[in-house]
């Protein structure tokens, strides 16, 4: 009877351990959303770099666009700028 009980305990322990291992492998092996997260991080870094560059270059950009608008307005013959 004790041998039967020991066999039953061993089978139960091994079975539960295998189920647990399979569950962990499924969770860790699921990489379906990893690509989306990586692309999201890349986009966030690019956006941060664009915002930082625009902040640093705000005066030169403003002068550039003002000069471009003046040239376009003078080319079109309007002196209202």
N, C-alpha and C positions, 0 to 999 in steps of 0.2 A: 504494500500500500504506500509506503514512504517513497519507494522508487517511482511509482506512478505519479505521486504528487510532485516529486522532483522533476520528472519528465514534463509534466504539465507546466510547472513554473518556468522551466527552461524554454519551452516552446512559446509561452506567453511573453517572456522577456525578449527573446530573439525577434518575435513577430512585432512587438511594439517598437523595438529599437529600429527595425527595418522600416516600419511605417514612419517613424520620426525622421529617419535619415532621408527617406523619399520626400517627405514634406519639406525638409530643409533644402534639399537639392532643387525642388520645384521653385521655391521662393528665390533662392540665389541664382538659379539658372534662367529666371524670367528676365530677359533683356529687351522685351518688346518696346518699352517706353524710353529706353536709354538714348536712342537716337534723337528723339524729340527733345529730351532734356539737353543734350549736347548742342543741338541747333539753337535752342532757346538761349543757352549761355553764350554762344558765339554772337548771336544777334544783340544780346544785352551789352556785351563788350564793345561791339561796333557802335552801337548807339551812344554809349558812354564816351567813346573816343570822338565821335562827331560833335557831341555836346561840348566836350572839353575844348576841341579845336575851335568851334564857333565862339566860345567864350573868350578864349585867348586872342582870337583874330577878329574880335568884334569891331574895333575901330578901323583896321585896314579893309575889312569887308564892307563896312558902311561907306567908306570913302570910295571904294571901287564901284559899288552899285550906284552911288550918287553920281559919279562921273559917267557911268554908262547911261543912266537916265538922261543926264544933260546932253550927251552926244546924240542919243536917239531923238530927244525933243528938238534939238537944233537941226538935225537932219530932216525931221518932219516939218520944220518951219514954225514951230510953236515957241514963243518966247515967254510962256506963262510959268515956267519953272522958277 
